[in-house]
Amino acid sequence: MTQFLQGARQSVAISLSTLPFAALFGAVAAANGQTVAEATLTSATIFAGASQLVGIELFGHNVPAWLIVLSVFAVNFRHILYSAAIGPHFSRMNGVQKALSFFLLTDPQFAETVKRSEATGPVSFGWYFGFGLAIYIPWVGFTTLGALFSAMMGDPKSLGLDVLLPVYFMGSLLGFRRRANFLPVAAVSAVASVIAMKLVGAPWHVSLGALAGIATAALLPVQPREDQSQAVPEAAE
């Protein structure tokens, strides 16, 4: 229980920052024809903000189902990479715990789990589940509220709420700013994403930018292990 509460307390700031994003999705879902129950069920079962927004926008434009699925896959492709990277940190968990952990895997969950595991070793299921659940429950609840009061909100873009997604990702990215090779990897990924946006369009620019960043990281020299260990306390601030 102590680990669970530690995880829940640590995620409070992240949870609060996602609430407007959850309400935004609920409002957009309602504006595109989903009922309150459907919008809530979408958040409860998919639990992936960027993919949900992409999918609901395409749903509202009567795009074929296969294209919606493919577009959501493109946006969420990074979670395949997250899963491969974070899997070894689940070595102490059983099968059911691992399944729940992968379901709760989000951008901030990944970032904080990596930082904690580098500082303390493999994370406990109690900490991880507490961290994730404290984000998941408010996310679903505020989706419901956003859908219920969508008529009062009007066009989310008129309120400037459309900037929440890039701000959300920028915050996650900057959490790794003290890592070795951060600037070149982030710069190449950003440039590749912009080029892909112009040449291919959304949502493929997300995955293509990520792949460019991965390729850059693979080509750059690896920082000596002793230097990495000195950087861990800074990254865990």
C-alpha positions, -999 to +999 in steps of 0.1 A: +000+000+000+029+024+007+043+019-028+008+024-043+003+057-024+038+069-034+030+062-070-004+079-068+010+110-051+039+113-076+014+114-105-009+141-091+008+169-111+006+149-143-030+139-137-040+175-132-023+185-164-042+159-184-077+169-172-083+197-197-071+173-224-096+146-213-124+172-212-113+183-247-116+148-260-151+144-245-163+176-261-148+167-295-163+132-293-197+146-285-194+172-313-186+143-338-217+124-329-207+101-300-230+098-270-217+105-235-215+067-228-196+061-261-171+089-253-166+075-218-162+039-231-137+051-256-115+067-230-119+037-206-109+011-232-083+029-254-068+053-229-045+070-254-053+107-258-035+115-290-049+084-308-084+091-294-084+126-308-071+115-342-096+087-344-126+108-334-117+135-359-116+109-387-148+093-374-166+127-377-156+129-414-170+095-423-135+081-431-134+043-437-129+022-406-097+006-419-081+040-424-091+051-388-075+020-374-043+025-395-041+062-385-045+053-348-018+027-352+006+053-368+001+077-339+004+050-313+034+033-329+057+047-303+040+025-277+056-005-294+089+011-287+079+020-251+068-016-245+101-030-257+121-006-236+101-009-204+095-046-205+127-055-185+116-032-157+086-055-151+108-085-142+092-088-107+056-089-120+034-118-128+014-122-161-017-104-149+003-075-134+023-071-166-010-070-187-024-043-164+009-024-165+010-024-203-026-012-205-017+018-183+014+026-203+013+062-214+040+088-222+044+102-187+041+067-172+070+055-194+092+085-186+087+083-148+091+045-148+124+047-166+137+074-142+126+055-111+140+022-123+174+038-130+174+052-095+160+023-075+161-008-098+130-027-112+098-009-102+072-025-080+037-032-093+022-013-064+041+019-073+034+015-111-003+007-106-008+036-082+008+060-106-012+048-135-046+045-118-043+081-105-041+092-141-066+067-156-096+074-133-096+112-137-090+108-174-122+088-178-142+110-155-133+142-172-140+127-206-175+122-193-177+158-181-164+171-214-190+152-233-218+163-210-209+200-212-197+200-248-225+224-259-214+249-233-177+247-245-185+254-281-155+250-305-125+238-284-102+256-309-118+289-301-107+285-265-071+276-275-075+241-262-060+226-294-026+235-281-028+211-252-016+181-272+017+197-283+023+211-249+016+177-233+042+160-255+068+188-251+066+184-213+073+147-216+101+153-240+118+179-218+119+154-189+149+138-207+167+171-215+197+162-194+203+129-211+233+125-234+227+133-271+193+148-262+196+179-284+207+162-317+181+134-313+153+158-305+163+182-333+165+155-360+132+141-349+115+175-349+128+184-384+119+150-398+084+153-383+079+187-399+091+175-433+069+144-431+039+166-421+045+187-453+051+157-476+030+129-462+006+146-437-009+136-404-008+114-385+022+097-402+046+126-392+045+113-356+058+079-364+083+091-390+097+117-367+101+091-340+119+067-363+143+095-374+151+102-338+157+065-331+180+062-361+200+093-349+203+079-314+216+046-328+242+063-349+255+086-322+283+074-298+271+059-266+279+078-234+302+059-210+283+041-182+299+061-154+287+093-169+252+080-172+251+070-135+260+106-126+231+119-147+204+098-131+198+120-100+193+150-123+169+132-145+149+121-115+143+156-102 
